[in-house]
Amino acid sequence: HTFVYTPAIDVWSIGCIFAEVLTGKPLFPGKNVVHQLDLMTDLLGTPSMDTISRVRNEKAR
């Protein structure tokens, strides 16, 4: 699988930054990359197996 950079990534980033500006605190204050992904999936739900298979970091997957 290859990573494709799309405008959706920029929109996601802007949304996260905007939420942090509004609340004054980190949206996903993870202690490490795996914890941060756990926080995101707690909020957004579990991604499809196809999406999970594209995660390069084995521990995060």
Phi, psi and omega in degrees: 000140176248153181272127179249119178276121180234167176301338179300327179294319178295319179296317177302312182298315180297319178298317179295316179296317180299317178298321179291324177294317181292320184268339182076016179212161180298140179286318179233081186280064182289148177278338177200178185298322181292316179297320179296319176296322176300316179297319179294316181288331174299321182279317190260347183097168182281130178290164179294161178299327178297316178294316180299321182295342180273352179285121185285325183286115184299319180296320179291322180295000000 
